[in-house]
């Protein structure tokens, strides 16, 4: 498809009916450049395509599309009515189309209001240019089929307002349409699936035109078939709902899982808090035990320890004393007592009380056992020695318990600090558990829906075999006429064709994703100077992947520049694949539904570095049949050096006032 | 057996004993305190008389005869070392040995009203027991001041006791003279404050 021109009237800055902007349609010089400064209307220009094609524009004030000066004229009563009009002329599959959207405005009270709804006219001109057909509103899907709205984000690419739609939307039907698979779908729809008895399909019509002699029986079969068909239809419809539910539930639970992912850290903290509290509990118990242990340690023969400083002194005193043990060998105190009692010594000397002999004996007695002073001191010293030695462990025991107490106190204090800080962090995240439950609930529901889907598939399978049985009976019971034989042959033939289309469709749609991924990666490698790949999922969404773990660290930033490169690679890959398919179809002399799309890009270079600008500028004019660039002069300088041979037309936005811009063609 | 009668601690000191010893206290039994108090009292040169003020009820803390008897040898040794050191400082070595070892064995012989011979501790020995007890009271006061007075709960008492024991042990080296030790662990030493 080629866009020949666009013409704007009163669309925001573009006041009055502007001359049509003619785009380059040359095969080689296929680039049209529109240059403009900030606020000169670059984005408005891109949005005018969206408005014309789909009746919407991505402005903050969507309704505020009418030129401000014209609006003032309306308010001041200088004019009674005004209109916005955007007209696009394009060539699609060798037909010329004109798409024209209009909206009327008038003054209402103190403001300007829309009059009626938007008016859309689509016309088609025959190749010879003589006949014009009005095709809209007759064919509502015309625009969608040639310019899928789902892909407008790519082909009408607004970098500055880009939201990462590539990872959101289901692009499957749009991509399939663009790459020609819709043709198969339409063919199957027309013929009907195998054994279709639906009267809206070719097969259904044939079945119903079989002639029967036993009309009652035939009617019975027809009713049975209709009933089965109806039942299948109901289940199929239900399946659509079930599939939607699955998607919806899956998306919801995914979103919540992501949220939970955010809470993963919080969950970690919660677990840590629980662990810390258990630690505190355990430490408190140990602390109580240690506190009970302290009196036991303090009371464990404390004298052995406390006597230590005195022992040495006592020893040195005793060492200096002259304690003569002069007692008579083997004599003891009892012997002396006996001598005193009997009144005379062993030598016969009388011993009288208080006599010198008596006192001599008493003195002697003091040196004898058990009162021997020497042995008493000896025993005393031995006891001191032993006590002193036994007291060695006392201080270590007491200190040990105290150290344990200090350590436990310290650990408890630190844990409590941590618990306090964790509690602070966890404030307001009590909902983790609730969220977890919700996810469980959603996942359960999703499982139920998936089970239901499987049961329904089983039921459809059973109903289909019932249907085949009834259909066999119905066919067999048909009259043996020439007409019926012909119909039977046609039925057989159409069933085979339907199967053939179905199989081709399945095969091709499977291949398509693989081919697209390959094609997109080729361009991605060409544009991007780094180690990455893109992957395309079953919904045809593009995801960035790193090739090796070393690059992982750079992956995180996922800059807007990289997103831009990714999207251009997708664009280029898709356009290239479409082009290749088109050529292949033409070569095989097949009816081709493939048509490459023009690319209209706003500020494509604003987030990318020079290297990427060069790469993109080199690639895009080659993959796209038509490239329309809306850029600032300063961003384009570098790109121009690369693509200057490809530029066919150049325009400049000339800002007259804040509310009025003119578009003028300039020399190349 | 020197301590052959119930030992009683009266007045202020009884209250100090009560805060230091007994079930749930730092020392399990009164006698544990009785073992160490004279040693600490002597080391610090702290001898104290019985203090009975009007504010203090007539509490007394006793050590049972049974406990005294079971620990008689230990108590004799403690008595001997305190009296030995005390008299060596006050008088001389001979007196010290005499009062520590001989005096407890001496008996005064008197006769009771029935004319029966009665043996009793000598005046000197009874005096020495009182000296010993005054060191006991001095030691109790010191422990009280170091451990209980500056604290308000068991955690404080445990901490203070551990610090006291550690300080005490730091000065138990053989190289230190007794006077150095006495100075080191006395209340005047800023290191202990």
Interface residues (C-beta under 8 A of the other chain):
Chain A: X291 X294 X295 X296 X298 X299 X301 X302 X303 X305 X306 X307 X308 X309 X310 X311 X312 X313 X314 X317 X318 X320 X321 X323 X366 X371 X373 X376 X377 X380 X383 X384 X387 X394 X395 X398 X399 X401 X402 X405
Chain B: X24 X25 X26 X27 X28 X29 X32 X35 X36 X39 X40 X42 X43 X73 X74 X77 X78 X80 X81 X84 X85 X88 X93 X94 X96 X97 X101 X102 X105 X154 X155 X158 X159 X161 X162 X165 X166 X168 X169 X171 X172 X174 X176 X178 X181
